Every structure is written in structure tokens, then in C-alpha cells.
Amino acid sequence: MNNANIDTAIFAGGCFWCMVQPFDSLPGILKIRSGYTGGHVANPTYEQVCSHTTGHTEAVKIWFDPTKFTYNDLVKTYWQVTDPTDAGGQFQDRGDNYRPVIFVNSPQQRAIAEASKVQLAKAEKFTKPIVTTIEAAMPFYEAEEYHQNFYKKDPRRYAAEHAPRQSFLNQYWQ
């Protein structure tokens, strides 16, 4: 596949462990990496990010083929795997490093994300306002290897971490 058919998307929605699996089996997804973005420290470690002193948010970067799965489709999937009404974190994951953010790489991605956010608000699916922010992409630093594809490495722990999220998703999206 040539690079003309590869684009990237960056989404934050709580612990990055729970943000990989929902996208991993979609058509056209080429690669997903957990990492940190949005902060002011180069190459932060997990411990630094958890200290709330770097400004980073846990996120996933997704490489995809837009001819097989569009950015619009990714954004729609994103809404269905997060709580867009909780700016203080996601589910049991609390703090600024777990805030919900769509990091956009281009004016086209911004337009799609903004329109999708407006559409979600108009649908009145939630009783609280949609507070997920849409921000310009910043440098993305890959997390330590033990965080990558965590749902495959430790399925029991992943299931326990994912349970509160799944309960919410079942309530609003099933």
C-alpha cells in the first residue's frame, strides 16, 4: 500500500488500554499505538504523565486507509466508545490525563469532527452537554511497550478495567 492511502487519527478517551480494541478489527485499520499527546514535556514516561505535571493525555494514534474506513467513520466509532459528557476523565479513570479529546491533523478532520459533535448534540442521546474537546494534534509519544495492545496481553485485567465503560456503552449505544 502506498502512503497516499494512509492517514492518521488521534483520539483520547480515558485509559488508552480501552481505546485500542474498539478500533483494532475495523476494516482499513493498519496500526494502532497507545501513547501520550497534548503536553509540554518531550518523551514523557507513564509515571510522569500520571503525575499530572506534563499536560499530556493518554491517547491512541490510528493509521488507517481512508478508502476502506473514512475519518468520519472513525469519529462515529469514537463517540460510541467514550462518554462525551464527562470532561473530568472517563469512567473510573479520573484526571486531565484521561480527558476526552479528538486531536485533529488537518482542517478537513476538524470540520468532520466539529460537524459530528454538533450532530451528536442535536440527537439528544445524552441529558448532559457534549464536552469532548476538538484540538489540533500535537506531538504523539508512544507509550512503553507493556501498554501496547494491552487487551491482548492481559485479557482478564483488561476486562476488569473495561467493565464500567462497557456498562455505559450498553446503556447508550446498544
DORO-26613 format. One record per residue: residue in one letter; x, y, z of N, C-alpha, C in turn; residue number from 1. Coordinates in nm, 2 decimals. Example, Ala and Ser with C-alpha at 12.3 -4.5 7.8 and 13.67 -1.06 7.14 Angstrom:
<sites>
A,1.32,-0.57,0.78,1.23,-0.45,0.78,1.32,-0.33,0.78,1
S,1.28,-0.22,0.71,1.37,-0.11,0.71,1.29,0.00,0.79,2
</sites>
This chain:
<sites>
M,0.09,-0.12,0.00,0.00,0.00,0.00,0.09,0.12,0.00,1
N,0.06,0.22,-0.08,0.14,0.34,-0.08,0.09,0.44,0.02,2
N,0.18,0.53,0.05,0.15,0.63,0.16,0.03,0.72,0.13,3
A,-0.01,0.73,0.00,-0.12,0.82,-0.04,-0.25,0.76,0.02,4
N,-0.25,0.63,0.05,-0.37,0.57,0.11,-0.36,0.55,0.26,5
I,-0.27,0.63,0.33,-0.26,0.62,0.47,-0.29,0.75,0.53,6
D,-0.37,0.75,0.63,-0.40,0.88,0.71,-0.38,0.84,0.86,7
T,-0.38,0.93,0.95,-0.38,0.91,1.09,-0.49,0.98,1.16,8
A,-0.53,0.93,1.28,-0.62,0.99,1.37,-0.57,0.97,1.51,9
I,-0.60,1.07,1.59,-0.56,1.06,1.73,-0.68,1.09,1.82,10
F,-0.71,0.99,1.91,-0.83,1.00,2.00,-0.79,0.97,2.14,11
A,-0.84,1.05,2.23,-0.82,1.03,2.37,-0.96,1.01,2.43,12
G,-0.97,0.91,2.52,-1.10,0.88,2.58,-1.08,0.79,2.70,13
G,-1.00,0.84,2.80,-0.98,0.76,2.92,-0.85,0.68,2.90,14
C,-0.84,0.57,2.97,-0.72,0.49,2.97,-0.70,0.44,2.82,15
F,-0.58,0.45,2.77,-0.56,0.41,2.63,-0.57,0.26,2.62,16
W,-0.56,0.18,2.72,-0.59,0.04,2.71,-0.72,0.01,2.65,17
C,-0.82,0.09,2.69,-0.96,0.06,2.65,-0.99,0.13,2.51,18
M,-0.90,0.20,2.46,-0.92,0.27,2.33,-0.87,0.19,2.21,19
V,-0.80,0.09,2.23,-0.74,0.02,2.12,-0.84,-0.08,2.06,20
Q,-0.89,-0.17,2.14,-0.97,-0.28,2.10,-1.09,-0.24,2.01,21
P,-1.16,-0.13,2.04,-1.28,-0.10,1.96,-1.24,-0.07,1.81,22
F,-1.12,-0.02,1.79,-1.08,0.02,1.65,-1.00,-0.09,1.58,23
D,-0.95,-0.18,1.66,-0.85,-0.28,1.61,-0.90,-0.37,1.50,24
S,-1.02,-0.41,1.50,-1.07,-0.50,1.40,-1.15,-0.43,1.29,25
L,-1.15,-0.30,1.28,-1.23,-0.23,1.18,-1.15,-0.25,1.04,26
P,-1.23,-0.25,0.93,-1.16,-0.26,0.80,-1.07,-0.13,0.78,27
G,-0.96,-0.16,0.72,-0.87,-0.05,0.68,-0.78,0.01,0.79,28
I,-0.79,-0.05,0.91,-0.71,-0.01,1.02,-0.57,-0.08,1.01,29
L,-0.47,0.00,0.99,-0.34,-0.06,0.97,-0.25,-0.08,1.09,30
K,-0.27,0.01,1.19,-0.18,0.01,1.31,-0.25,0.10,1.41,31
I,-0.23,0.06,1.54,-0.28,0.15,1.65,-0.17,0.14,1.76,32
R,-0.13,0.26,1.81,-0.03,0.27,1.91,-0.09,0.35,2.03,33
S,-0.07,0.31,2.15,-0.11,0.38,2.27,0.01,0.48,2.29,34
G,-0.03,0.60,2.35,0.07,0.70,2.37,0.02,0.82,2.45,35
Y,0.10,0.92,2.44,0.07,1.05,2.52,0.08,1.17,2.42,36
T,-0.01,1.26,2.43,-0.01,1.38,2.35,-0.07,1.50,2.42,37
G,-0.05,1.62,2.37,-0.11,1.74,2.42,-0.04,1.80,2.54,38
G,0.08,1.76,2.57,0.16,1.81,2.68,0.28,1.89,2.64,39
H,0.36,1.93,2.74,0.47,2.02,2.72,0.61,1.96,2.75,40
V,0.61,1.83,2.77,0.74,1.76,2.80,0.76,1.66,2.69,41
A,0.88,1.66,2.64,0.92,1.57,2.53,0.94,1.43,2.59,42
N,0.89,1.33,2.52,0.92,1.19,2.55,0.88,1.16,2.70,43
P,0.76,1.19,2.74,0.72,1.16,2.88,0.70,1.01,2.90,44
T,0.72,0.97,3.03,0.70,0.84,3.07,0.56,0.83,3.13,45
Y,0.51,0.70,3.15,0.38,0.68,3.21,0.38,0.74,3.35,46
E,0.48,0.73,3.42,0.49,0.78,3.56,0.48,0.93,3.56,47
Q,0.54,1.00,3.46,0.54,1.14,3.45,0.40,1.19,3.41,48
V,0.34,1.12,3.32,0.20,1.16,3.28,0.10,1.14,3.39,49
C,0.12,1.03,3.47,0.03,1.01,3.58,0.05,1.11,3.70,50
S,0.16,1.18,3.70,0.19,1.28,3.80,0.11,1.41,3.77,51
H,0.05,1.42,3.66,-0.03,1.54,3.62,0.05,1.66,3.61,52
T,0.18,1.65,3.57,0.27,1.76,3.56,0.32,1.79,3.42,53
T,0.28,1.70,3.33,0.33,1.72,3.19,0.23,1.77,3.09,54
G,0.10,1.77,3.13,-0.01,1.82,3.05,-0.05,1.72,2.94,55
H,0.00,1.60,2.94,-0.03,1.50,2.84,-0.16,1.43,2.87,56
T,-0.22,1.38,2.77,-0.34,1.30,2.78,-0.31,1.16,2.72,57
E,-0.36,1.05,2.78,-0.34,0.92,2.72,-0.43,0.92,2.60,58
A,-0.37,0.87,2.49,-0.44,0.86,2.36,-0.40,0.75,2.28,59
V,-0.47,0.73,2.17,-0.43,0.63,2.07,-0.41,0.70,1.93,60
K,-0.31,0.65,1.86,-0.29,0.70,1.73,-0.32,0.59,1.63,61
I,-0.40,0.61,1.54,-0.45,0.51,1.45,-0.41,0.54,1.30,62
W,-0.34,0.45,1.24,-0.30,0.46,1.10,-0.41,0.38,1.02,63
F,-0.47,0.45,0.92,-0.58,0.38,0.85,-0.58,0.42,0.70,64
D,-0.65,0.33,0.63,-0.67,0.35,0.48,-0.80,0.42,0.47,65
P,-0.81,0.55,0.43,-0.94,0.62,0.42,-1.03,0.57,0.31,66
T,-0.97,0.49,0.22,-1.05,0.43,0.11,-1.13,0.31,0.16,67
K,-1.09,0.26,0.28,-1.16,0.14,0.33,-1.24,0.18,0.46,68
F,-1.20,0.28,0.53,-1.27,0.32,0.65,-1.24,0.47,0.66,69
T,-1.34,0.56,0.65,-1.31,0.70,0.65,-1.29,0.76,0.79,70
Y,-1.24,0.88,0.79,-1.22,0.95,0.91,-1.35,0.98,0.98,71
N,-1.45,1.00,0.90,-1.59,1.02,0.96,-1.64,0.90,1.03,72
D,-1.61,0.78,0.97,-1.64,0.65,1.03,-1.57,0.64,1.17,73
L,-1.44,0.67,1.17,-1.36,0.67,1.29,-1.42,0.75,1.40,74
V,-1.46,0.88,1.36,-1.52,0.97,1.46,-1.65,0.91,1.52,75
K,-1.73,0.86,1.43,-1.86,0.79,1.48,-1.83,0.68,1.57,76
T,-1.73,0.60,1.54,-1.69,0.49,1.63,-1.64,0.55,1.77,77
Y,-1.56,0.66,1.76,-1.51,0.72,1.88,-1.62,0.76,1.97,78
W,-1.72,0.83,1.92,-1.83,0.87,2.01,-1.90,0.75,2.08,79
Q,-1.90,0.63,2.01,-1.97,0.52,2.07,-1.88,0.44,2.17,80
V,-1.76,0.48,2.19,-1.67,0.41,2.29,-1.62,0.50,2.40,81
T,-1.68,0.62,2.41,-1.65,0.72,2.52,-1.77,0.77,2.58,82
D,-1.75,0.84,2.69,-1.86,0.92,2.75,-1.83,1.07,2.71,83
P,-1.90,1.12,2.61,-1.87,1.26,2.56,-1.92,1.37,2.65,84
T,-1.98,1.33,2.76,-2.03,1.43,2.86,-1.95,1.44,2.98,85
D,-1.83,1.38,2.99,-1.75,1.38,3.11,-1.61,1.43,3.08,86
A,-1.59,1.56,3.11,-1.46,1.63,3.08,-1.36,1.59,3.19,87
G,-1.40,1.54,3.30,-1.30,1.51,3.41,-1.23,1.38,3.40,88
G,-1.25,1.31,3.29,-1.19,1.17,3.27,-1.29,1.08,3.21,89
Q,-1.27,0.95,3.22,-1.36,0.86,3.16,-1.38,0.74,3.25,90
F,-1.51,0.73,3.29,-1.55,0.61,3.38,-1.47,0.62,3.50,91
Q,-1.40,0.51,3.54,-1.32,0.51,3.66,-1.19,0.58,3.65,92
D,-1.15,0.62,3.53,-1.02,0.69,3.51,-1.05,0.84,3.52,93
R,-0.99,0.90,3.62,-1.02,1.04,3.65,-0.89,1.12,3.64,94
G,-0.91,1.25,3.59,-0.80,1.34,3.58,-0.78,1.39,3.44,95
D,-0.70,1.49,3.43,-0.68,1.56,3.30,-0.61,1.46,3.20,96
N,-0.53,1.37,3.25,-0.46,1.28,3.15,-0.56,1.17,3.09,97
Y,-0.69,1.18,3.14,-0.79,1.08,3.09,-0.90,1.16,3.02,98
R,-0.89,1.29,2.99,-1.00,1.37,2.93,-1.03,1.32,2.79,99
P,-1.15,1.34,2.75,-1.19,1.30,2.61,-1.15,1.41,2.51,100
V,-1.07,1.38,2.41,-1.03,1.48,2.31,-1.02,1.41,2.17,101
I,-1.06,1.48,2.07,-1.03,1.44,1.93,-0.92,1.54,1.89,102
F,-0.80,1.48,1.86,-0.69,1.56,1.82,-0.69,1.55,1.66,103
V,-0.71,1.67,1.60,-0.72,1.67,1.45,-0.59,1.71,1.38,104
N,-0.57,1.65,1.27,-0.44,1.67,1.19,-0.46,1.76,1.07,105
S,-0.58,1.80,1.05,-0.60,1.89,0.93,-0.73,1.97,0.94,106
P,-0.75,2.07,0.86,-0.88,2.14,0.86,-0.99,2.05,0.82,107
Q,-0.97,1.95,0.73,-1.07,1.86,0.70,-1.11,1.77,0.82,108
Q,-1.02,1.72,0.89,-1.05,1.64,1.01,-1.13,1.73,1.11,109
R,-1.08,1.85,1.13,-1.15,1.94,1.22,-1.30,1.96,1.18,110
A,-1.32,1.99,1.05,-1.46,2.01,1.00,-1.55,1.88,1.03,111
I,-1.49,1.77,1.00,-1.56,1.64,1.02,-1.60,1.62,1.17,112
A,-1.49,1.64,1.25,-1.51,1.62,1.40,-1.61,1.72,1.46,113
E,-1.60,1.85,1.42,-1.70,1.95,1.47,-1.84,1.92,1.42,114
A,-1.86,1.89,1.29,-1.99,1.85,1.24,-2.05,1.73,1.32,115
S,-1.97,1.63,1.34,-2.01,1.51,1.41,-2.05,1.55,1.55,116
K,-1.98,1.63,1.62,-2.01,1.67,1.76,-2.14,1.75,1.76,117
V,-2.16,1.84,1.67,-2.29,1.91,1.66,-2.41,1.81,1.63,118
Q,-2.39,1.71,1.54,-2.49,1.61,1.51,-2.52,1.53,1.64,119
L,-2.42,1.49,1.71,-2.44,1.41,1.84,-2.52,1.49,1.94,120
A,-2.48,1.62,1.95,-2.56,1.71,2.05,-2.70,1.72,2.01,121
K,-2.73,1.74,1.88,-2.87,1.75,1.83,-2.95,1.62,1.84,122
A,-2.88,1.51,1.85,-2.95,1.38,1.86,-3.01,1.37,2.00,123
E,-2.97,1.45,2.10,-3.02,1.45,2.23,-3.02,1.31,2.30,124
K,-2.91,1.23,2.27,-2.89,1.10,2.32,-2.86,1.11,2.47,125
F,-2.79,1.22,2.51,-2.75,1.24,2.65,-2.82,1.36,2.71,126
T,-2.84,1.35,2.84,-2.91,1.46,2.91,-2.81,1.57,2.95,127
K,-2.68,1.54,2.95,-2.58,1.64,2.97,-2.51,1.69,2.84,128
P,-2.45,1.81,2.84,-2.39,1.86,2.72,-2.27,1.77,2.68,129
I,-2.24,1.78,2.55,-2.12,1.71,2.49,-2.00,1.80,2.52,130
V,-1.91,1.75,2.60,-1.79,1.83,2.64,-1.66,1.79,2.58,131
T,-1.66,1.68,2.50,-1.53,1.64,2.44,-1.48,1.76,2.36,132
T,-1.35,1.78,2.37,-1.29,1.89,2.30,-1.23,1.84,2.17,133
I,-1.21,1.93,2.08,-1.15,1.91,1.95,-1.03,2.00,1.94,134
E,-0.91,1.94,1.93,-0.79,2.02,1.94,-0.69,1.98,1.83,135
A,-0.61,2.08,1.80,-0.50,2.05,1.70,-0.41,1.94,1.75,136
A,-0.37,1.85,1.67,-0.28,1.74,1.70,-0.15,1.81,1.74,137
M,-0.09,1.75,1.84,0.05,1.78,1.89,0.13,1.66,1.88,138
P,0.26,1.67,1.91,0.35,1.56,1.90,0.29,1.44,1.98,139
F,0.30,1.32,1.93,0.25,1.20,1.99,0.37,1.11,2.03,140
Y,0.37,1.08,2.15,0.48,0.99,2.20,0.43,0.86,2.24,141
E,0.48,0.75,2.18,0.44,0.62,2.20,0.46,0.58,2.35,142
A,0.37,0.52,2.41,0.38,0.47,2.54,0.47,0.35,2.55,143
E,0.51,0.31,2.66,0.60,0.20,2.68,0.54,0.07,2.62,144
E,0.62,-0.02,2.58,0.57,-0.14,2.51,0.47,-0.22,2.59,145
Y,0.48,-0.22,2.72,0.39,-0.30,2.80,0.25,-0.25,2.79,146
H,0.23,-0.12,2.75,0.10,-0.07,2.73,0.04,-0.10,2.59,147
Q,0.12,-0.14,2.50,0.07,-0.16,2.36,-0.01,-0.29,2.36,148
N,-0.13,-0.28,2.29,-0.22,-0.40,2.27,-0.25,-0.47,2.41,149
F,-0.27,-0.39,2.51,-0.29,-0.45,2.64,-0.40,-0.54,2.65,150
Y,-0.51,-0.52,2.57,-0.62,-0.61,2.58,-0.59,-0.75,2.54,151
K,-0.49,-0.76,2.45,-0.44,-0.90,2.41,-0.34,-0.96,2.51,152
K,-0.26,-0.87,2.57,-0.16,-0.92,2.66,-0.21,-0.97,2.80,153
D,-0.31,-0.90,2.85,-0.37,-0.93,2.98,-0.52,-0.92,2.97,154
P,-0.59,-1.02,2.91,-0.73,-1.00,2.88,-0.82,-1.00,3.01,155
R,-0.78,-1.06,3.12,-0.86,-1.06,3.24,-0.85,-0.92,3.30,156
R,-0.73,-0.86,3.31,-0.72,-0.73,3.37,-0.79,-0.63,3.28,157
Y,-0.77,-0.64,3.15,-0.84,-0.55,3.05,-0.99,-0.56,3.07,158
A,-1.05,-0.68,3.09,-1.19,-0.70,3.11,-1.24,-0.62,3.23,159
A,-1.16,-0.63,3.34,-1.20,-0.57,3.47,-1.19,-0.41,3.45,160
E,-1.09,-0.36,3.38,-1.08,-0.22,3.36,-1.19,-0.17,3.26,161
H,-1.23,-0.25,3.17,-1.32,-0.21,3.07,-1.47,-0.23,3.12,162
A,-1.50,-0.30,3.22,-1.63,-0.32,3.27,-1.72,-0.20,3.29,163
P,-1.67,-0.09,3.36,-1.75,0.03,3.38,-1.78,0.10,3.24,164
R,-1.69,0.10,3.15,-1.71,0.15,3.02,-1.81,0.08,2.95,165
Q,-1.80,-0.06,2.95,-1.90,-0.14,2.87,-2.04,-0.12,2.92,166
S,-2.06,-0.11,3.05,-2.19,-0.09,3.11,-2.25,0.04,3.05,167
F,-2.17,0.15,3.05,-2.22,0.28,2.99,-2.25,0.26,2.85,168
L,-2.16,0.20,2.77,-2.18,0.18,2.63,-2.31,0.10,2.60,169
N,-2.33,0.00,2.68,-2.45,-0.08,2.66,-2.58,0.00,2.69,170
Q,-2.57,0.09,2.78,-2.68,0.17,2.81,-2.72,0.27,2.70,171
Y,-2.62,0.33,2.64,-2.64,0.44,2.54,-2.63,0.40,2.40,172
W,-2.56,0.29,2.37,-2.54,0.25,2.23,-2.60,0.12,2.18,173
Q,-2.64,0.03,2.27,-2.69,-0.10,2.23,-2.84,-0.09,2.20,174
</sites>
